Amino acid sequence: MNGWVTAERRHFYDEHGYVVIPEMLSGPEVTEINREFMKLWLDLVREGVIVQDNRRSLESVFPRLRDYHQSRPAIAALLLSGKMFDVAAGLLGEEALAISTSYYFKGPGTRGLPMHQDNYSVGAAPTTTCSLWLSLSVSHEDNGGVYVVPGSHKLGLLSPEPVQESRTEYGEKLGLPEGYETVPLRTQPGDLVAFHGNLLHGSEANLSGRTFRYANVTHFMGVSAERVALNYNYLLDRSGARIRRRLNAAPKLKNDTLKKDEWSGVGGNRPWR
């Protein structure tokens, strides 16, 4: 246990597969993260890395930005702070390694992520992951907020099916198991939501028409994990030292839906290549 992960929060996480930690970040910290990613976004637009797709104009102009903690020290300092490692370690029950980061602008009209489990694609083994989702704006059902399926982490990893792309969803989707229900989460800037790697969760489409829903998720695993699919040769410990693990070359990474730009975003390692 530590100052952020109390016994009560750890118990809730173990039982329900997630926990909300309010006001994890201060207002200035939230502003600084959003500012750094806006600077990065401007650089990527100028360099021609981000190009508009007229079929989904706003969504394509504001893609997911993945793993820029590897090349931007300012972003690494903000997203991989000591208190983030404290939370991950407190919930994993051992010292943590940072695997991957993803920043979401989630502009108006951006589709939601169908129900999924993080460790299905991250591939930490034989343990699992802990994902720390930072709310960097107000988040709710209408602007693309997150929903969870409490207790579903106890089911283990399930096999998703590809879904027909639509105005609100893309990628792969898991059905809602019998006897479980979805719970929408409403968060304020600076709140943190921690997800167990096997928890069923997703996000709604941003149907607000005018507001962005900013967020960042960082995936962690415990130091005892032996293999991982993402960034297996570029894991980071609390000190910032680069750590390696064996590649988890699971067959699921050959699934074409996981290779689409909507999932992989801009930047980052692509383990199927």
MOJO-V61012 format. One record per residue. N is the residue number from 1. RES is the residue in three letters. SS is DSSP state (H for helix, E for strand, L for the rest). PHI is phi in radians with two decimals (NA if undefined). Layout:
BEGIN
n:N res:RES ss:SS phi:PHI
n:N res:RES ss:SS phi:PHI
END
This chain:
BEGIN
n:1 res:MET ss:L phi:NA
n:2 res:ASN ss:L phi:-2.59
n:3 res:GLY ss:L phi:-1.06
n:4 res:TRP ss:L phi:-1.62
n:5 res:VAL ss:L phi:-1.84
n:6 res:THR ss:L phi:-1.36
n:7 res:ALA ss:H phi:-1.04
n:8 res:GLU ss:H phi:-1.14
n:9 res:ARG ss:H phi:-1.19
n:10 res:ARG ss:H phi:-1.11
n:11 res:HIS ss:H phi:-1.11
n:12 res:PHE ss:H phi:-1.08
n:13 res:TYR ss:H phi:-1.08
n:14 res:ASP ss:H phi:-1.11
n:15 res:GLU ss:H phi:-1.42
n:16 res:HIS ss:H phi:-1.86
n:17 res:GLY ss:L phi:1.54
n:18 res:TYR ss:E phi:-2.74
n:19 res:VAL ss:E phi:-2.73
n:20 res:VAL ss:E phi:-1.78
n:21 res:ILE ss:E phi:-1.99
n:22 res:PRO ss:L phi:-1.18
n:23 res:GLU ss:L phi:0.94
n:24 res:MET ss:L phi:-1.11
n:25 res:LEU ss:L phi:-1.98
n:26 res:SER ss:L phi:-1.39
n:27 res:GLY ss:H phi:-0.98
n:28 res:PRO ss:H phi:-1.07
n:29 res:GLU ss:H phi:-1.16
n:30 res:VAL ss:H phi:-1.07
n:31 res:THR ss:H phi:-1.04
n:32 res:GLU ss:H phi:-1.16
n:33 res:ILE ss:H phi:-1.09
n:34 res:ASN ss:H phi:-1.08
n:35 res:ARG ss:H phi:-1.14
n:36 res:GLU ss:H phi:-1.11
n:37 res:PHE ss:H phi:-1.30
n:38 res:MET ss:H phi:-1.19
n:39 res:LYS ss:H phi:-1.09
n:40 res:LEU ss:H phi:-1.08
n:41 res:TRP ss:H phi:-1.02
n:42 res:LEU ss:H phi:-1.07
n:43 res:ASP ss:H phi:-1.08
n:44 res:LEU ss:H phi:-1.18
n:45 res:VAL ss:H phi:-1.19
n:46 res:ARG ss:H phi:-1.07
n:47 res:GLU ss:L phi:-1.44
n:48 res:GLY ss:L phi:1.38
n:49 res:VAL ss:L phi:-1.27
n:50 res:ILE ss:L phi:-1.69
n:51 res:VAL ss:L phi:-2.26
n:52 res:GLN ss:L phi:-1.24
n:53 res:ASP ss:L phi:-1.85
n:54 res:ASN ss:H phi:-1.10
n:55 res:ARG ss:H phi:-1.25
n:56 res:ARG ss:H phi:-2.47
n:57 res:SER ss:H phi:-1.05
n:58 res:LEU ss:H phi:-1.26
n:59 res:GLU ss:H phi:-1.08
n:60 res:SER ss:H phi:-1.31
n:61 res:VAL ss:H phi:-1.33
n:62 res:PHE ss:L phi:-2.11
n:63 res:PRO ss:L phi:-1.37
n:64 res:ARG ss:L phi:-1.09
n:65 res:LEU ss:E phi:-1.92
n:66 res:ARG ss:E phi:-2.00
n:67 res:ASP ss:L phi:1.14
n:68 res:TYR ss:H phi:-1.37
n:69 res:HIS ss:H phi:-1.14
n:70 res:GLN ss:H phi:-1.29
n:71 res:SER ss:L phi:-2.08
n:72 res:ARG ss:L phi:-2.10
n:73 res:PRO ss:H phi:-0.99
n:74 res:ALA ss:H phi:-1.13
n:75 res:ILE ss:H phi:-1.20
n:76 res:ALA ss:H phi:-1.04
n:77 res:ALA ss:H phi:-1.11
n:78 res:LEU ss:H phi:-1.38
n:79 res:LEU ss:H phi:-1.55
n:80 res:LEU ss:L phi:-2.01
n:81 res:SER ss:L phi:-1.29
n:82 res:GLY ss:H phi:-1.03
n:83 res:LYS ss:H phi:-1.25
n:84 res:MET ss:H phi:-1.17
n:85 res:PHE ss:H phi:-1.13
n:86 res:ASP ss:H phi:-1.06
n:87 res:VAL ss:H phi:-1.13
n:88 res:ALA ss:H phi:-1.05
n:89 res:ALA ss:H phi:-1.13
n:90 res:GLY ss:H phi:-1.12
n:91 res:LEU ss:H phi:-1.51
n:92 res:LEU ss:H phi:-1.37
n:93 res:GLY ss:L phi:1.42
n:94 res:GLU ss:L phi:-2.84
n:95 res:GLU ss:L phi:-1.05
n:96 res:ALA ss:E phi:-1.87
n:97 res:LEU ss:E phi:-2.11
n:98 res:ALA ss:E phi:-1.41
n:99 res:ILE ss:E phi:-1.77
n:100 res:SER ss:E phi:-2.72
n:101 res:THR ss:E phi:-2.23
n:102 res:SER ss:E phi:-2.48
n:103 res:TYR ss:E phi:-1.84
n:104 res:TYR ss:E phi:-2.09
n:105 res:PHE ss:L phi:-1.43
n:106 res:LYS ss:L phi:0.81
n:107 res:GLY ss:L phi:-1.24
n:108 res:PRO ss:L phi:-0.94
n:109 res:GLY ss:L phi:1.55
n:110 res:THR ss:L phi:-1.20
n:111 res:ARG ss:L phi:-1.24
n:112 res:GLY ss:E phi:-1.53
n:113 res:LEU ss:E phi:-1.55
n:114 res:PRO ss:L phi:-1.07
n:115 res:MET ss:L phi:-1.00
n:116 res:HIS ss:E phi:-2.69
n:117 res:GLN ss:L phi:-2.12
n:118 res:ASP ss:H phi:-1.04
n:119 res:ASN ss:H phi:-1.32
n:120 res:TYR ss:H phi:-1.11
n:121 res:SER ss:H phi:-1.75
n:122 res:VAL ss:H phi:-1.23
n:123 res:GLY ss:L phi:1.32
n:124 res:ALA ss:L phi:-1.27
n:125 res:ALA ss:E phi:-2.64
n:126 res:PRO ss:L phi:-1.51
n:127 res:THR ss:L phi:-1.63
n:128 res:THR ss:L phi:-2.43
n:129 res:THR ss:E phi:-1.93
n:130 res:CYS ss:E phi:-2.31
n:131 res:SER ss:E phi:-1.82
n:132 res:LEU ss:E phi:-1.86
n:133 res:TRP ss:E phi:-1.74
n:134 res:LEU ss:E phi:-1.66
n:135 res:SER ss:E phi:-1.42
n:136 res:LEU ss:L phi:-1.92
n:137 res:SER ss:L phi:-2.85
n:138 res:VAL ss:L phi:-1.11
n:139 res:SER ss:E phi:-2.35
n:140 res:HIS ss:L phi:-2.73
n:141 res:GLU ss:L phi:-1.03
n:142 res:ASP ss:L phi:-1.41
n:143 res:ASN ss:E phi:-1.97
n:144 res:GLY ss:L phi:1.72
n:145 res:GLY ss:L phi:-1.15
n:146 res:VAL ss:E phi:-1.54
n:147 res:TYR ss:E phi:-2.23
n:148 res:VAL ss:E phi:-2.26
n:149 res:VAL ss:L phi:-2.06
n:150 res:PRO ss:L phi:-0.98
n:151 res:GLY ss:L phi:1.45
n:152 res:SER ss:H phi:-1.24
n:153 res:HIS ss:H phi:-1.14
n:154 res:LYS ss:H phi:-1.36
n:155 res:LEU ss:H phi:-1.46
n:156 res:GLY ss:L phi:1.40
n:157 res:LEU ss:L phi:-1.36
n:158 res:LEU ss:L phi:-1.91
n:159 res:SER ss:L phi:-1.80
n:160 res:PRO ss:L phi:-1.40
n:161 res:GLU ss:E phi:-2.09
n:162 res:PRO ss:E phi:-1.06
n:163 res:VAL ss:L phi:-2.02
n:164 res:GLN ss:L phi:-1.17
n:165 res:GLU ss:L phi:-1.08
n:166 res:SER ss:L phi:-2.48
n:167 res:ARG ss:L phi:-1.20
n:168 res:THR ss:L phi:-2.08
n:169 res:GLU ss:E phi:-2.47
n:170 res:TYR ss:E phi:-2.76
n:171 res:GLY ss:L phi:1.67
n:172 res:GLU ss:E phi:-2.08
n:173 res:LYS ss:E phi:-2.50
n:174 res:LEU ss:L phi:-1.82
n:175 res:GLY ss:L phi:-1.31
n:176 res:LEU ss:L phi:-1.36
n:177 res:PRO ss:L phi:-1.10
n:178 res:GLU ss:L phi:-1.08
n:179 res:GLY ss:L phi:1.58
n:180 res:TYR ss:L phi:-1.97
n:181 res:GLU ss:L phi:-2.43
n:182 res:THR ss:L phi:-1.53
n:183 res:VAL ss:E phi:-2.21
n:184 res:PRO ss:E phi:-1.28
n:185 res:LEU ss:L phi:-1.91
n:186 res:ARG ss:L phi:-1.95
n:187 res:THR ss:E phi:-2.27
n:188 res:GLN ss:L phi:-1.90
n:189 res:PRO ss:L phi:-0.97
n:190 res:GLY ss:L phi:1.73
n:191 res:ASP ss:L phi:-1.26
n:192 res:LEU ss:E phi:-2.15
n:193 res:VAL ss:E phi:-2.06
n:194 res:ALA ss:E phi:-1.79
n:195 res:PHE ss:E phi:-2.02
n:196 res:HIS ss:E phi:-1.16
n:197 res:GLY ss:L phi:-1.06
n:198 res:ASN ss:L phi:-1.76
n:199 res:LEU ss:L phi:-1.23
n:200 res:LEU ss:L phi:-1.31
n:201 res:HIS ss:E phi:-2.79
n:202 res:GLY ss:E phi:-2.93
n:203 res:SER ss:E phi:-2.45
n:204 res:GLU ss:L phi:-1.41
n:205 res:ALA ss:L phi:-1.22
n:206 res:ASN ss:E phi:-1.52
n:207 res:LEU ss:L phi:-1.82
n:208 res:SER ss:L phi:-1.20
n:209 res:GLY ss:L phi:1.53
n:210 res:ARG ss:L phi:-2.60
n:211 res:THR ss:L phi:-2.03
n:212 res:PHE ss:L phi:-1.56
n:213 res:ARG ss:L phi:-2.07
n:214 res:TYR ss:L phi:-1.53
n:215 res:ALA ss:E phi:-2.82
n:216 res:ASN ss:E phi:-2.39
n:217 res:VAL ss:E phi:-2.11
n:218 res:THR ss:E phi:-2.08
n:219 res:HIS ss:E phi:-1.64
n:220 res:PHE ss:E phi:-2.14
n:221 res:MET ss:E phi:-2.43
n:222 res:GLY ss:E phi:-1.34
n:223 res:VAL ss:L phi:-1.13
n:224 res:SER ss:L phi:-1.37
n:225 res:ALA ss:L phi:-1.08
n:226 res:GLU ss:L phi:-1.72
n:227 res:ARG ss:E phi:-2.43
n:228 res:VAL ss:E phi:-2.76
n:229 res:ALA ss:L phi:-1.50
n:230 res:LEU ss:L phi:-1.60
n:231 res:ASN ss:L phi:0.90
n:232 res:TYR ss:L phi:-1.04
n:233 res:ASN ss:L phi:-1.82
n:234 res:TYR ss:L phi:-2.51
n:235 res:LEU ss:E phi:-1.52
n:236 res:LEU ss:E phi:-2.21
n:237 res:ASP ss:L phi:-1.64
n:238 res:ARG ss:L phi:-1.02
n:239 res:SER ss:L phi:-1.41
n:240 res:GLY ss:L phi:1.63
n:241 res:ALA ss:L phi:-1.25
n:242 res:ARG ss:E phi:-1.44
n:243 res:ILE ss:E phi:-2.12
n:244 res:ARG ss:L phi:-2.00
n:245 res:ARG ss:L phi:-2.33
n:246 res:ARG ss:E phi:-1.24
n:247 res:LEU ss:E phi:-1.27
n:248 res:ASN ss:L phi:-1.59
n:249 res:ALA ss:L phi:-1.50
n:250 res:ALA ss:L phi:-1.27
n:251 res:PRO ss:H phi:-1.02
n:252 res:LYS ss:H phi:-1.09
n:253 res:LEU ss:H phi:-1.29
n:254 res:LYS ss:H phi:-1.52
n:255 res:ASN ss:L phi:-1.18
n:256 res:ASP ss:H phi:-1.08
n:257 res:THR ss:H phi:-1.15
n:258 res:LEU ss:H phi:-1.30
n:259 res:LYS ss:H phi:-1.63
n:260 res:LYS ss:L phi:-1.20
n:261 res:ASP ss:H phi:-1.05
n:262 res:GLU ss:H phi:-1.04
n:263 res:TRP ss:H phi:-1.46
n:264 res:SER ss:H phi:-1.41
n:265 res:GLY ss:L phi:1.20
n:266 res:VAL ss:E phi:-1.84
n:267 res:GLY ss:L phi:1.52
n:268 res:GLY ss:L phi:1.50
n:269 res:ASN ss:L phi:-1.43
n:270 res:ARG ss:L phi:-2.07
n:271 res:PRO ss:L phi:-1.18
n:272 res:TRP ss:L phi:-1.43
n:273 res:ARG ss:L phi:-1.55
END
